[in-house]
Amino acid sequence: MTTIALEKAASSLAELAARVEGGETIVLTRDGKPVLDLVPHRRTPGLDIEAGEAFLRARGITRSSGFIADDFDDPLPEDFLIQPLSGS
């Protein structure tokens, strides 16, 4: 890990970027105190649906989601909230 003063880093940003691309971590300082780290970019992995389904299948779970009715998002009747519950 290399430490460089912020003032010096401003004039050699391209060189520092090349070093960071090579895997090096560089600490930039102001008045001798660490201000920020230059580190290689890491891609965050997305959601792997296939791996999740394989995980569930290995444990005997064949359906990864419940049933959603075709009319799930249809508007409710106007008097829905004032109707008594069935079986009450």
PDB file of N, CA, C and O in Angstrom, chain B, residues numbered from 101:
ATOM      1  N   MET B 101       0.859  -1.168   0.000  1.00  0.00           N
ATOM      2  CA  MET B 101       0.000   0.000   0.000  1.00  0.00           C
ATOM      3  C   MET B 101       0.908   1.235   0.000  1.00  0.00           C
ATOM      4  O   MET B 101       1.807   1.366   0.832  1.00  0.00           O
ATOM      5  N   THR B 102       0.657   2.112  -0.929  1.00  0.00           N
ATOM      6  CA  THR B 102       1.457   3.324  -1.098  1.00  0.00           C
ATOM      7  C   THR B 102       0.688   4.524  -0.553  1.00  0.00           C
ATOM      8  O   THR B 102      -0.533   4.606  -0.685  1.00  0.00           O
ATOM      9  N   THR B 103       1.418   5.450   0.058  1.00  0.00           N
ATOM     10  CA  THR B 103       0.813   6.674   0.569  1.00  0.00           C
ATOM     11  C   THR B 103       1.391   7.857  -0.205  1.00  0.00           C
ATOM     12  O   THR B 103       2.607   7.995  -0.332  1.00  0.00           O
ATOM     13  N   ILE B 104       0.499   8.712  -0.721  1.00  0.00           N
ATOM     14  CA  ILE B 104       0.912   9.861  -1.516  1.00  0.00           C
ATOM     15  C   ILE B 104       0.115  11.084  -1.056  1.00  0.00           C
ATOM     16  O   ILE B 104      -1.074  10.995  -0.750  1.00  0.00           O
ATOM     17  N   ALA B 105       0.805  12.228  -1.017  1.00  0.00           N
ATOM     18  CA  ALA B 105       0.132  13.479  -0.656  1.00  0.00           C
ATOM     19  C   ALA B 105      -0.852  13.855  -1.760  1.00  0.00           C
ATOM     20  O   ALA B 105      -0.568  13.683  -2.945  1.00  0.00           O
ATOM     21  N   LEU B 106      -1.994  14.361  -1.362  1.00  0.00           N
ATOM     22  CA  LEU B 106      -3.062  14.722  -2.300  1.00  0.00           C
ATOM     23  C   LEU B 106      -2.570  15.720  -3.350  1.00  0.00           C
ATOM     24  O   LEU B 106      -2.958  15.626  -4.515  1.00  0.00           O
ATOM     25  N   GLU B 107      -1.724  16.671  -2.957  1.00  0.00           N
ATOM     26  CA  GLU B 107      -1.222  17.673  -3.885  1.00  0.00           C
ATOM     27  C   GLU B 107      -0.385  17.029  -4.987  1.00  0.00           C
ATOM     28  O   GLU B 107      -0.481  17.434  -6.145  1.00  0.00           O
ATOM     29  N   LYS B 108       0.424  16.046  -4.649  1.00  0.00           N
ATOM     30  CA  LYS B 108       1.254  15.352  -5.647  1.00  0.00           C
ATOM     31  C   LYS B 108       0.403  14.440  -6.524  1.00  0.00           C
ATOM     32  O   LYS B 108       0.706  14.259  -7.704  1.00  0.00           O
ATOM     33  N   ALA B 109      -0.651  13.867  -5.965  1.00  0.00           N
ATOM     34  CA  ALA B 109      -1.501  12.940  -6.715  1.00  0.00           C
ATOM     35  C   ALA B 109      -2.242  13.641  -7.841  1.00  0.00           C
ATOM     36  O   ALA B 109      -2.510  13.037  -8.879  1.00  0.00           O
ATOM     37  N   ALA B 110      -2.576  14.917  -7.644  1.00  0.00           N
ATOM     38  CA  ALA B 110      -3.328  15.653  -8.655  1.00  0.00           C
ATOM     39  C   ALA B 110      -2.567  15.740  -9.971  1.00  0.00           C
ATOM     40  O   ALA B 110      -3.180  15.721 -11.039  1.00  0.00           O
ATOM     41  N   SER B 111      -1.256  15.835  -9.911  1.00  0.00           N
ATOM     42  CA  SER B 111      -0.469  15.968 -11.141  1.00  0.00           C
ATOM     43  C   SER B 111      -0.126  14.629 -11.782  1.00  0.00           C
ATOM     44  O   SER B 111       0.365  14.594 -12.911  1.00  0.00           O
ATOM     45  N   SER B 112      -0.377  13.529 -11.078  1.00  0.00           N
ATOM     46  CA  SER B 112      -0.025  12.216 -11.633  1.00  0.00           C
ATOM     47  C   SER B 112      -1.194  11.238 -11.576  1.00  0.00           C
ATOM     48  O   SER B 112      -1.011  10.049 -11.315  1.00  0.00           O
ATOM     49  N   LEU B 113      -2.380  11.745 -11.818  1.00  0.00           N
ATOM     50  CA  LEU B 113      -3.575  10.909 -11.704  1.00  0.00           C
ATOM     51  C   LEU B 113      -3.559   9.738 -12.681  1.00  0.00           C
ATOM     52  O   LEU B 113      -3.937   8.626 -12.311  1.00  0.00           O
ATOM     53  N   ALA B 114      -3.132   9.965 -13.913  1.00  0.00           N
ATOM     54  CA  ALA B 114      -3.111   8.882 -14.904  1.00  0.00           C
ATOM     55  C   ALA B 114      -2.161   7.760 -14.466  1.00  0.00           C
ATOM     56  O   ALA B 114      -2.479   6.579 -14.611  1.00  0.00           O
ATOM     57  N   GLU B 115      -1.006   8.134 -13.936  1.00  0.00           N
ATOM     58  CA  GLU B 115      -0.047   7.132 -13.459  1.00  0.00           C
ATOM     59  C   GLU B 115      -0.632   6.351 -12.271  1.00  0.00           C
ATOM     60  O   GLU B 115      -0.503   5.129 -12.198  1.00  0.00           O
ATOM     61  N   LEU B 116      -1.273   7.069 -11.349  1.00  0.00           N
ATOM     62  CA  LEU B 116      -1.880   6.403 -10.187  1.00  0.00           C
ATOM     63  C   LEU B 116      -2.996   5.469 -10.622  1.00  0.00           C
ATOM     64  O   LEU B 116      -3.136   4.375 -10.075  1.00  0.00           O
ATOM     65  N   ALA B 117      -3.797   5.890 -11.605  1.00  0.00           N
ATOM     66  CA  ALA B 117      -4.876   5.037 -12.103  1.00  0.00           C
ATOM     67  C   ALA B 117      -4.316   3.749 -12.691  1.00  0.00           C
ATOM     68  O   ALA B 117      -4.888   2.678 -12.489  1.00  0.00           O
ATOM     69  N   ALA B 118      -3.215   3.840 -13.409  1.00  0.00           N
ATOM     70  CA  ALA B 118      -2.595   2.638 -13.986  1.00  0.00           C
ATOM     71  C   ALA B 118      -2.121   1.696 -12.881  1.00  0.00           C
ATOM     72  O   ALA B 118      -2.268   0.479 -12.997  1.00  0.00           O
ATOM     73  N   ARG B 119      -1.554   2.252 -11.815  1.00  0.00           N
ATOM     74  CA  ARG B 119      -1.095   1.412 -10.702  1.00  0.00           C
ATOM     75  C   ARG B 119      -2.270   0.740 -10.002  1.00  0.00           C
ATOM     76  O   ARG B 119      -2.184  -0.426  -9.616  1.00  0.00           O
ATOM     77  N   VAL B 120      -3.364   1.474  -9.841  1.00  0.00           N
ATOM     78  CA  VAL B 120      -4.559   0.918  -9.195  1.00  0.00           C
ATOM     79  C   VAL B 120      -5.161  -0.174 -10.080  1.00  0.00           C
ATOM     80  O   VAL B 120      -5.603  -1.208  -9.578  1.00  0.00           O
ATOM     81  N   GLU B 121      -5.178   0.053 -11.396  1.00  0.00           N
ATOM     82  CA  GLU B 121      -5.668  -0.987 -12.317  1.00  0.00           C
ATOM     83  C   GLU B 121      -4.854  -2.263 -12.203  1.00  0.00           C
ATOM     84  O   GLU B 121      -5.363  -3.356 -12.453  1.00  0.00           O
ATOM     85  N   GLY B 122      -3.593  -2.127 -11.826  1.00  0.00           N
ATOM     86  CA  GLY B 122      -2.733  -3.287 -11.625  1.00  0.00           C
ATOM     87  C   GLY B 122      -2.970  -3.985 -10.297  1.00  0.00           C
ATOM     88  O   GLY B 122      -2.334  -4.997 -10.001  1.00  0.00           O
ATOM     89  N   GLY B 123      -3.884  -3.450  -9.497  1.00  0.00           N
ATOM     90  CA  GLY B 123      -4.244  -4.110  -8.240  1.00  0.00           C
ATOM     91  C   GLY B 123      -3.723  -3.433  -6.994  1.00  0.00           C
ATOM     92  O   GLY B 123      -4.006  -3.885  -5.884  1.00  0.00           O
ATOM     93  N   GLU B 124      -2.970  -2.360  -7.148  1.00  0.00           N
ATOM     94  CA  GLU B 124      -2.396  -1.675  -5.993  1.00  0.00           C
ATOM     95  C   GLU B 124      -3.437  -0.769  -5.323  1.00  0.00           C
ATOM     96  O   GLU B 124      -4.313  -0.218  -5.990  1.00  0.00           O
ATOM     97  N   THR B 125      -3.332  -0.624  -4.018  1.00  0.00           N
ATOM     98  CA  THR B 125      -4.159   0.322  -3.273  1.00  0.00           C
ATOM     99  C   THR B 125      -3.288   1.504  -2.890  1.00  0.00           C
ATOM    100  O   THR B 125      -2.192   1.328  -2.357  1.00  0.00           O
ATOM    101  N   ILE B 126      -3.772   2.705  -3.159  1.00  0.00           N
ATOM    102  CA  ILE B 126      -3.003   3.912  -2.877  1.00  0.00           C
ATOM    103  C   ILE B 126      -3.818   4.788  -1.927  1.00  0.00           C
ATOM    104  O   ILE B 126      -4.996   5.056  -2.164  1.00  0.00           O
ATOM    105  N   VAL B 127      -3.170   5.228  -0.847  1.00  0.00           N
ATOM    106  CA  VAL B 127      -3.812   6.094   0.145  1.00  0.00           C
ATOM    107  C   VAL B 127      -3.370   7.526  -0.134  1.00  0.00           C
ATOM    108  O   VAL B 127      -2.175   7.819  -0.176  1.00  0.00           O
ATOM    109  N   LEU B 128      -4.339   8.414  -0.325  1.00  0.00           N
ATOM    110  CA  LEU B 128      -4.042   9.830  -0.521  1.00  0.00           C
ATOM    111  C   LEU B 128      -4.200  10.553   0.817  1.00  0.00           C
ATOM    112  O   LEU B 128      -5.164  10.336   1.551  1.00  0.00           O
ATOM    113  N   THR B 129      -3.236  11.410   1.111  1.00  0.00           N
ATOM    114  CA  THR B 129      -3.231  12.094   2.402  1.00  0.00           C
ATOM    115  C   THR B 129      -3.262  13.604   2.220  1.00  0.00           C
ATOM    116  O   THR B 129      -2.847  14.128   1.186  1.00  0.00           O
ATOM    117  N   ARG B 130      -3.760  14.295   3.238  1.00  0.00           N
ATOM    118  CA  ARG B 130      -3.716  15.758   3.322  1.00  0.00           C
ATOM    119  C   ARG B 130      -3.139  16.083   4.695  1.00  0.00           C
ATOM    120  O   ARG B 130      -3.676  15.662   5.720  1.00  0.00           O
ATOM    121  N   ASP B 131      -2.062  16.819   4.704  1.00  0.00           N
ATOM    122  CA  ASP B 131      -1.359  17.166   5.951  1.00  0.00           C
ATOM    123  C   ASP B 131      -0.976  15.911   6.734  1.00  0.00           C
ATOM    124  O   ASP B 131      -1.014  15.898   7.965  1.00  0.00           O
ATOM    125  N   GLY B 132      -0.607  14.860   6.007  1.00  0.00           N
ATOM    126  CA  GLY B 132      -0.165  13.615   6.639  1.00  0.00           C
ATOM    127  C   GLY B 132      -1.270  12.711   7.137  1.00  0.00           C
ATOM    128  O   GLY B 132      -0.995  11.637   7.673  1.00  0.00           O
ATOM    129  N   LYS B 133      -2.526  13.125   6.970  1.00  0.00           N
ATOM    130  CA  LYS B 133      -3.661  12.311   7.442  1.00  0.00           C
ATOM    131  C   LYS B 133      -4.369  11.679   6.247  1.00  0.00           C
ATOM    132  O   LYS B 133      -4.604  12.357   5.247  1.00  0.00           O
ATOM    133  N   PRO B 134      -4.710  10.408   6.331  1.00  0.00           N
ATOM    134  CA  PRO B 134      -5.402   9.736   5.220  1.00  0.00           C
ATOM    135  C   PRO B 134      -6.729  10.417   4.902  1.00  0.00           C
ATOM    136  O   PRO B 134      -7.516  10.718   5.800  1.00  0.00           O
ATOM    137  N   VAL B 135      -6.968  10.655   3.606  1.00  0.00           N
ATOM    138  CA  VAL B 135      -8.196  11.286   3.159  1.00  0.00           C
ATOM    139  C   VAL B 135      -9.049  10.294   2.380  1.00  0.00           C
ATOM    140  O   VAL B 135     -10.256  10.197   2.599  1.00  0.00           O
ATOM    141  N   LEU B 136      -8.416   9.560   1.470  1.00  0.00           N
ATOM    142  CA  LEU B 136      -9.175   8.585   0.679  1.00  0.00           C
ATOM    143  C   LEU B 136      -8.256   7.501   0.162  1.00  0.00           C
ATOM    144  O   LEU B 136      -7.036   7.663   0.113  1.00  0.00           O
ATOM    145  N   ASP B 137      -8.866   6.389  -0.223  1.00  0.00           N
ATOM    146  CA  ASP B 137      -8.141   5.267  -0.799  1.00  0.00           C
ATOM    147  C   ASP B 137      -8.500   5.147  -2.270  1.00  0.00           C
ATOM    148  O   ASP B 137      -9.669   5.245  -2.646  1.00  0.00           O
ATOM    149  N   LEU B 138      -7.485   4.935  -3.100  1.00  0.00           N
ATOM    150  CA  LEU B 138      -7.720   4.584  -4.494  1.00  0.00           C
ATOM    151  C   LEU B 138      -7.602   3.068  -4.567  1.00  0.00           C
ATOM    152  O   LEU B 138      -6.535   2.510  -4.308  1.00  0.00           O
ATOM    153  N   VAL B 139      -8.681   2.412  -4.914  1.00  0.00           N
ATOM    154  CA  VAL B 139      -8.705   0.950  -4.958  1.00  0.00           C
ATOM    155  C   VAL B 139      -9.267   0.496  -6.304  1.00  0.00           C
ATOM    156  O   VAL B 139     -10.030   1.228  -6.935  1.00  0.00           O
ATOM    157  N   PRO B 140      -8.895  -0.708  -6.747  1.00  0.00           N
ATOM    158  CA  PRO B 140      -9.458  -1.213  -8.002  1.00  0.00           C
ATOM    159  C   PRO B 140     -10.974  -1.344  -7.903  1.00  0.00           C
ATOM    160  O   PRO B 140     -11.521  -1.686  -6.854  1.00  0.00           O
ATOM    161  N   HIS B 141     -11.633  -1.064  -9.015  1.00  0.00           N
ATOM    162  CA  HIS B 141     -13.093  -1.181  -9.069  1.00  0.00           C
ATOM    163  C   HIS B 141     -13.495  -2.647  -8.991  1.00  0.00           C
ATOM    164  O   HIS B 141     -12.886  -3.499  -9.638  1.00  0.00           O
ATOM    165  N   ARG B 142     -14.520  -2.937  -8.198  1.00  0.00           N
ATOM    166  CA  ARG B 142     -15.062  -4.297  -8.102  1.00  0.00           C
ATOM    167  C   ARG B 142     -16.497  -4.270  -8.564  1.00  0.00           C
ATOM    168  O   ARG B 142     -17.308  -3.490  -8.064  1.00  0.00           O
ATOM    169  N   ARG B 143     -16.808  -5.117  -9.515  1.00  0.00           N
ATOM    170  CA  ARG B 143     -18.199  -5.250  -9.953  1.00  0.00           C
ATOM    171  C   ARG B 143     -18.973  -6.000  -8.896  1.00  0.00           C
ATOM    172  O   ARG B 143     -18.520  -7.024  -8.384  1.00  0.00           O
ATOM    173  N   THR B 144     -20.144  -5.483  -8.571  1.00  0.00           N
ATOM    174  CA  THR B 144     -20.990  -6.205  -7.633  1.00  0.00           C
ATOM    175  C   THR B 144     -21.819  -7.202  -8.436  1.00  0.00           C
ATOM    176  O   THR B 144     -22.459  -6.834  -9.421  1.00  0.00           O
ATOM    177  N   PRO B 145     -21.806  -8.443  -8.019  1.00  0.00           N
ATOM    178  CA  PRO B 145     -22.562  -9.441  -8.778  1.00  0.00           C
ATOM    179  C   PRO B 145     -24.063  -9.213  -8.632  1.00  0.00           C
ATOM    180  O   PRO B 145     -24.544  -8.758  -7.594  1.00  0.00           O
ATOM    181  N   GLY B 146     -24.771  -9.532  -9.674  1.00  0.00           N
ATOM    182  CA  GLY B 146     -26.225  -9.416  -9.637  1.00  0.00           C
ATOM    183  C   GLY B 146     -26.844 -10.667  -9.033  1.00  0.00           C
ATOM    184  O   GLY B 146     -26.140 -11.561  -8.563  1.00  0.00           O
ATOM    185  N   LEU B 147     -28.133 -10.715  -9.052  1.00  0.00           N
ATOM    186  CA  LEU B 147     -28.869 -11.845  -8.527  1.00  0.00           C
ATOM    187  C   LEU B 147     -28.788 -13.009  -9.511  1.00  0.00           C
ATOM    188  O   LEU B 147     -29.131 -12.850 -10.682  1.00  0.00           O
ATOM    189  N   ASP B 148     -28.344 -14.165  -9.055  1.00  0.00           N
ATOM    190  CA  ASP B 148     -28.221 -15.347  -9.906  1.00  0.00           C
ATOM    191  C   ASP B 148     -29.437 -16.242  -9.667  1.00  0.00           C
ATOM    192  O   ASP B 148     -29.441 -17.079  -8.764  1.00  0.00           O
ATOM    193  N   ILE B 149     -30.468 -16.051 -10.494  1.00  0.00           N
ATOM    194  CA  ILE B 149     -31.726 -16.784 -10.343  1.00  0.00           C
ATOM    195  C   ILE B 149     -31.511 -18.287 -10.512  1.00  0.00           C
ATOM    196  O   ILE B 149     -32.067 -19.086  -9.758  1.00  0.00           O
ATOM    197  N   GLU B 150     -30.710 -18.666 -11.496  1.00  0.00           N
ATOM    198  CA  GLU B 150     -30.476 -20.092 -11.741  1.00  0.00           C
ATOM    199  C   GLU B 150     -29.824 -20.760 -10.543  1.00  0.00           C
ATOM    200  O   GLU B 150     -30.193 -21.878 -10.186  1.00  0.00           O
ATOM    201  N   ALA B 151     -28.862 -20.097  -9.918  1.00  0.00           N
ATOM    202  CA  ALA B 151     -28.207 -20.668  -8.739  1.00  0.00           C
ATOM    203  C   ALA B 151     -29.198 -20.798  -7.587  1.00  0.00           C
ATOM    204  O   ALA B 151     -29.163 -21.777  -6.841  1.00  0.00           O
ATOM    205  N   GLY B 152     -30.082 -19.811  -7.441  1.00  0.00           N
ATOM    206  CA  GLY B 152     -31.087 -19.880  -6.388  1.00  0.00           C
ATOM    207  C   GLY B 152     -32.051 -21.027  -6.596  1.00  0.00           C
ATOM    208  O   GLY B 152     -32.392 -21.737  -5.651  1.00  0.00           O
ATOM    209  N   GLU B 153     -32.494 -21.212  -7.840  1.00  0.00           N
ATOM    210  CA  GLU B 153     -33.399 -22.322  -8.134  1.00  0.00           C
ATOM    211  C   GLU B 153     -32.711 -23.667  -7.940  1.00  0.00           C
ATOM    212  O   GLU B 153     -33.334 -24.608  -7.449  1.00  0.00           O
ATOM    213  N   ALA B 154     -31.431 -23.778  -8.318  1.00  0.00           N
ATOM    214  CA  ALA B 154     -30.682 -25.022  -8.103  1.00  0.00           C
ATOM    215  C   ALA B 154     -30.545 -25.305  -6.611  1.00  0.00           C
ATOM    216  O   ALA B 154     -30.638 -26.456  -6.184  1.00  0.00           O
ATOM    217  N   PHE B 155     -30.327 -24.266  -5.823  1.00  0.00           N
ATOM    218  CA  PHE B 155     -30.226 -24.406  -4.371  1.00  0.00           C
ATOM    219  C   PHE B 155     -31.527 -24.966  -3.803  1.00  0.00           C
ATOM    220  O   PHE B 155     -31.502 -25.877  -2.976  1.00  0.00           O
ATOM    221  N   LEU B 156     -32.666 -24.424  -4.244  1.00  0.00           N
ATOM    222  CA  LEU B 156     -33.961 -24.893  -3.751  1.00  0.00           C
ATOM    223  C   LEU B 156     -34.246 -26.323  -4.212  1.00  0.00           C
ATOM    224  O   LEU B 156     -34.727 -27.142  -3.428  1.00  0.00           O
ATOM    225  N   ARG B 157     -33.953 -26.627  -5.480  1.00  0.00           N
ATOM    226  CA  ARG B 157     -34.180 -27.991  -5.994  1.00  0.00           C
ATOM    227  C   ARG B 157     -33.375 -29.012  -5.207  1.00  0.00           C
ATOM    228  O   ARG B 157     -33.864 -30.109  -4.937  1.00  0.00           O
ATOM    229  N   ALA B 158     -32.148 -28.667  -4.835  1.00  0.00           N
ATOM    230  CA  ALA B 158     -31.296 -29.583  -4.067  1.00  0.00           C
ATOM    231  C   ALA B 158     -31.903 -29.888  -2.701  1.00  0.00           C
ATOM    232  O   ALA B 158     -31.561 -30.893  -2.078  1.00  0.00           O
ATOM    233  N   ARG B 159     -32.794 -29.033  -2.239  1.00  0.00           N
ATOM    234  CA  ARG B 159     -33.436 -29.229  -0.943  1.00  0.00           C
ATOM    235  C   ARG B 159     -34.884 -29.685  -1.070  1.00  0.00           C
ATOM    236  O   ARG B 159     -35.645 -29.658  -0.103  1.00  0.00           O
ATOM    237  N   GLY B 160     -35.255 -30.107  -2.290  1.00  0.00           N
ATOM    238  CA  GLY B 160     -36.575 -30.672  -2.511  1.00  0.00           C
ATOM    239  C   GLY B 160     -37.676 -29.665  -2.745  1.00  0.00           C
ATOM    240  O   GLY B 160     -38.849 -30.039  -2.739  1.00  0.00           O
ATOM    241  N   ILE B 161     -37.351 -28.413  -2.950  1.00  0.00           N
ATOM    242  CA  ILE B 161     -38.361 -27.387  -3.202  1.00  0.00           C
ATOM    243  C   ILE B 161     -38.466 -27.207  -4.705  1.00  0.00           C
ATOM    244  O   ILE B 161     -37.506 -26.785  -5.350  1.00  0.00           O
ATOM    245  N   THR B 162     -39.623 -27.524  -5.266  1.00  0.00           N
ATOM    246  CA  THR B 162     -39.754 -27.502  -6.721  1.00  0.00           C
ATOM    247  C   THR B 162     -40.331 -26.197  -7.251  1.00  0.00           C
ATOM    248  O   THR B 162     -40.115 -25.867  -8.417  1.00  0.00           O
ATOM    249  N   ARG B 163     -41.054 -25.450  -6.431  1.00  0.00           N
ATOM    250  CA  ARG B 163     -41.613 -24.167  -6.865  1.00  0.00           C
ATOM    251  C   ARG B 163     -40.971 -23.055  -6.059  1.00  0.00           C
ATOM    252  O   ARG B 163     -41.037 -23.055  -4.830  1.00  0.00           O
ATOM    253  N   SER B 164     -40.354 -22.115  -6.740  1.00  0.00           N
ATOM    254  CA  SER B 164     -39.663 -21.054  -6.021  1.00  0.00           C
ATOM    255  C   SER B 164     -40.571 -19.863  -5.717  1.00  0.00           C
ATOM    256  O   SER B 164     -40.211 -18.996  -4.921  1.00  0.00           O
ATOM    257  N   SER B 165     -41.734 -19.818  -6.342  1.00  0.00           N
ATOM    258  CA  SER B 165     -42.653 -18.722  -6.032  1.00  0.00           C
ATOM    259  C   SER B 165     -44.063 -19.276  -5.887  1.00  0.00           C
ATOM    260  O   SER B 165     -44.392 -20.335  -6.422  1.00  0.00           O
ATOM    261  N   GLY B 166     -44.868 -18.553  -5.166  1.00  0.00           N
ATOM    262  CA  GLY B 166     -46.258 -18.963  -4.977  1.00  0.00           C
ATOM    263  C   GLY B 166     -47.093 -18.620  -6.193  1.00  0.00           C
ATOM    264  O   GLY B 166     -46.591 -18.077  -7.178  1.00  0.00           O
ATOM    265  N   PHE B 167     -48.367 -18.940  -6.114  1.00  0.00           N
ATOM    266  CA  PHE B 167     -49.291 -18.675  -7.211  1.00  0.00           C
ATOM    267  C   PHE B 167     -49.775 -17.235  -7.138  1.00  0.00           C
ATOM    268  O   PHE B 167     -50.145 -16.746  -6.071  1.00  0.00           O
ATOM    269  N   ILE B 168     -49.768 -16.566  -8.276  1.00  0.00           N
ATOM    270  CA  ILE B 168     -50.303 -15.207  -8.360  1.00  0.00           C
ATOM    271  C   ILE B 168     -51.430 -15.230  -9.377  1.00  0.00           C
ATOM    272  O   ILE B 168     -51.213 -15.541 -10.548  1.00  0.00           O
ATOM    273  N   ALA B 169     -52.620 -14.904  -8.933  1.00  0.00           N
ATOM    274  CA  ALA B 169     -53.796 -14.939  -9.804  1.00  0.00           C
ATOM    275  C   ALA B 169     -53.668 -13.903 -10.918  1.00  0.00           C
ATOM    276  O   ALA B 169     -53.039 -12.861 -10.734  1.00  0.00           O
ATOM    277  N   ASP B 170     -54.261 -14.190 -12.064  1.00  0.00           N
ATOM    278  CA  ASP B 170     -54.224 -13.274 -13.202  1.00  0.00           C
ATOM    279  C   ASP B 170     -54.872 -11.933 -12.880  1.00  0.00           C
ATOM    280  O   ASP B 170     -54.464 -10.903 -13.414  1.00  0.00           O
ATOM    281  N   ASP B 171     -55.878 -11.940 -12.012  1.00  0.00           N
ATOM    282  CA  ASP B 171     -56.573 -10.697 -11.679  1.00  0.00           C
ATOM    283  C   ASP B 171     -56.023 -10.043 -10.398  1.00  0.00           C
ATOM    284  O   ASP B 171     -56.710  -9.231  -9.780  1.00  0.00           O
ATOM    285  N   PHE B 172     -54.812 -10.387 -10.006  1.00  0.00           N
ATOM    286  CA  PHE B 172     -54.225  -9.902  -8.765  1.00  0.00           C
ATOM    287  C   PHE B 172     -54.263  -8.378  -8.649  1.00  0.00           C
ATOM    288  O   PHE B 172     -54.592  -7.839  -7.593  1.00  0.00           O
ATOM    289  N   ASP B 173     -53.929  -7.695  -9.728  1.00  0.00           N
ATOM    290  CA  ASP B 173     -53.850  -6.237  -9.653  1.00  0.00           C
ATOM    291  C   ASP B 173     -55.070  -5.520 -10.236  1.00  0.00           C
ATOM    292  O   ASP B 173     -55.015  -4.319 -10.503  1.00  0.00           O
ATOM    293  N   ASP B 174     -56.157  -6.243 -10.431  1.00  0.00           N
ATOM    294  CA  ASP B 174     -57.399  -5.607 -10.873  1.00  0.00           C
ATOM    295  C   ASP B 174     -57.960  -4.743  -9.748  1.00  0.00           C
ATOM    296  O   ASP B 174     -57.757  -5.056  -8.575  1.00  0.00           O
ATOM    297  N   PRO B 175     -58.649  -3.681 -10.077  1.00  0.00           N
ATOM    298  CA  PRO B 175     -59.235  -2.824  -9.034  1.00  0.00           C
ATOM    299  C   PRO B 175     -60.258  -3.597  -8.189  1.00  0.00           C
ATOM    300  O   PRO B 175     -60.976  -4.462  -8.692  1.00  0.00           O
ATOM    301  N   LEU B 176     -60.304  -3.268  -6.915  1.00  0.00           N
ATOM    302  CA  LEU B 176     -61.271  -3.890  -6.013  1.00  0.00           C
ATOM    303  C   LEU B 176     -62.606  -3.171  -6.138  1.00  0.00           C
ATOM    304  O   LEU B 176     -62.655  -2.013  -6.553  1.00  0.00           O
ATOM    305  N   PRO B 177     -63.693  -3.860  -5.778  1.00  0.00           N
ATOM    306  CA  PRO B 177     -64.995  -3.194  -5.804  1.00  0.00           C
ATOM    307  C   PRO B 177     -65.000  -2.008  -4.829  1.00  0.00           C
ATOM    308  O   PRO B 177     -64.277  -2.005  -3.832  1.00  0.00           O
ATOM    309  N   GLU B 178     -65.814  -1.020  -5.132  1.00  0.00           N
ATOM    310  CA  GLU B 178     -65.869   0.182  -4.307  1.00  0.00           C
ATOM    311  C   GLU B 178     -66.234  -0.115  -2.857  1.00  0.00           C
ATOM    312  O   GLU B 178     -65.703   0.520  -1.946  1.00  0.00           O
ATOM    313  N   ASP B 179     -67.132  -1.069  -2.630  1.00  0.00           N
ATOM    314  CA  ASP B 179     -67.586  -1.352  -1.265  1.00  0.00           C
ATOM    315  C   ASP B 179     -66.791  -2.481  -0.605  1.00  0.00           C
ATOM    316  O   ASP B 179     -67.262  -3.066   0.370  1.00  0.00           O
ATOM    317  N   PHE B 180     -65.623  -2.794  -1.102  1.00  0.00           N
ATOM    318  CA  PHE B 180     -64.831  -3.913  -0.591  1.00  0.00           C
ATOM    319  C   PHE B 180     -64.547  -3.784   0.909  1.00  0.00           C
ATOM    320  O   PHE B 180     -64.674  -4.761   1.646  1.00  0.00           O
ATOM    321  N   LEU B 181     -64.172  -2.616   1.354  1.00  0.00           N
ATOM    322  CA  LEU B 181     -63.782  -2.440   2.754  1.00  0.00           C
ATOM    323  C   LEU B 181     -64.958  -2.432   3.714  1.00  0.00           C
ATOM    324  O   LEU B 181     -64.748  -2.594   4.916  1.00  0.00           O
ATOM    325  N   ILE B 182     -66.193  -2.251   3.239  1.00  0.00           N
ATOM    326  CA  ILE B 182     -67.307  -2.229   4.161  1.00  0.00           C
ATOM    327  C   ILE B 182     -68.109  -3.528   4.123  1.00  0.00           C
ATOM    328  O   ILE B 182     -69.081  -3.674   4.864  1.00  0.00           O
ATOM    329  N   GLN B 183     -67.713  -4.473   3.267  1.00  0.00           N
ATOM    330  CA  GLN B 183     -68.386  -5.772   3.240  1.00  0.00           C
ATOM    331  C   GLN B 183     -67.909  -6.603   4.421  1.00  0.00           C
ATOM    332  O   GLN B 183     -66.730  -6.560   4.774  1.00  0.00           O
ATOM    333  N   PRO B 184     -68.830  -7.372   5.046  1.00  0.00           N
ATOM    334  CA  PRO B 184     -68.393  -8.245   6.145  1.00  0.00           C
ATOM    335  C   PRO B 184     -67.528  -9.383   5.596  1.00  0.00           C
ATOM    336  O   PRO B 184     -67.680  -9.800   4.447  1.00  0.00           O
ATOM    337  N   LEU B 185     -66.639  -9.864   6.424  1.00  0.00           N
ATOM    338  CA  LEU B 185     -65.808 -11.006   6.033  1.00  0.00           C
ATOM    339  C   LEU B 185     -66.692 -12.232   5.897  1.00  0.00           C
ATOM    340  O   LEU B 185     -67.643 -12.398   6.661  1.00  0.00           O
ATOM    341  N   SER B 186     -66.394 -13.079   4.947  1.00  0.00           N
ATOM    342  CA  SER B 186     -67.202 -14.303   4.782  1.00  0.00           C
ATOM    343  C   SER B 186     -66.937 -15.228   5.959  1.00  0.00           C
ATOM    344  O   SER B 186     -65.802 -15.335   6.423  1.00  0.00           O
ATOM    345  N   GLY B 187     -67.953 -15.880   6.433  1.00  0.00           N
ATOM    346  CA  GLY B 187     -67.856 -16.821   7.557  1.00  0.00           C
ATOM    347  C   GLY B 187     -67.878 -16.138   8.910  1.00  0.00           C
ATOM    348  O   GLY B 187     -67.667 -16.797   9.928  1.00  0.00           O
ATOM    349  N   SER B 188     -68.127 -14.840   8.953  1.00  0.00           N
ATOM    350  CA  SER B 188     -68.139 -14.123  10.239  1.00  0.00           C
ATOM    351  C   SER B 188     -69.527 -14.123  10.821  1.00  0.00           C
ATOM    352  O   SER B 188     -69.744 -13.570  11.900  1.00  0.00           O
TER     353      SER B 188
END
